[in-house]
Amino acid sequence: QGYYTRRGGIGESGDFVTSPEISQVFGELIGIWYISEWIATGKPKAFQLVELGPGRGTLTDDILRVFNQLASLLSKCDVSVHLVEVSPKLSEIQALMLTGGKVQSNPEDKSAYMKGVSKTGIPIFWYRDIQDVPPGYSFYLAHEFFDALPIHKFQRTEKGWREVLVDIDPEVPDQLRFVLSPSSTPATENFIQPEETRDHVEVCPEAGVIIQRLACRIEKDGGAALVADYGHDGTKTDTFRGFQNHKLHDVLRAPGTADLTADVDFSYLRKMTQGRTATLGPIKQWEFLKNMGIDLRLQVLLQNSRDTATHEQLRHSYDMLMNPKKMGDCFNFFALLPHHRLVHPDKKQKPESKSPLPPVAGFGELLLK
């Protein structure tokens, strides 16, 4: 069994803390982003919120709170939640968080293994694979999901590209070490781009496959995907690392006990959409949240609370999310949208007869009228 299926160490007592665990504002602003996209595309009659690897369910819970607060706006819209989760342990925690534990396993439905209703009355379904989620207009969310997927590592040598492999250390029994493949491997043949300039590259083929699936779905059924993760735009090299009890941990020591992670290569994700969708970003987390109005939201929360401890907590969590030295700079937001969301499909009409397309929230500066 792997790290997530066995333990899933999220939160203060686990191995890592995520943005939704730090502040409710984070999830609220993502909820606003989806509503804003729903309005921009003409308020379709139904949408699915699909989260990949929902952790403890905190983020979906915060988003559903926003949907509930805007219930009058969504009253004619049929909203459902679809969670893609392989870990039995985490799906239990999510069910408790989102439904109060009122769920039923779903053996008669081959695709969803569990279903329930949120505290605000929205149906929730659990799946093991994105392909099991029913088709339809959907908003996809992947927060700190892609960084946890397995990677291939490659090193450029005088003899060409070699794959970095894991081997048993002959000097020290029970210990693992990294070695270079003696010759090229199928992965070096398939995953290294001919125009690659870096000397060390990490590729996550599974992320590529998932992005392809998301792009196909958005192209066909509409909607949008929002990816939030630490990563780079094709510039970084060796980012593979482990965390245990919030401290760095040797990735080869005690496999299965630490959170292993590698930065997401957004340039690779962009390439893997194969032009089926438009992409926006990556944009730094502090910039995205600022554009989404986090400063206004913080002011409202501070005004609504008289309690010094709550004020401290709000300012501290704001600093964690926004400070470039904390999470502000290392996390990025990246979006997949249908091409027609950014460019009018019909070029024949006179340009002046068209209403301009509404800007996509979060990826441009927030201008207050």
Disulfide bonds with the S-S distance in Angstrom:
none
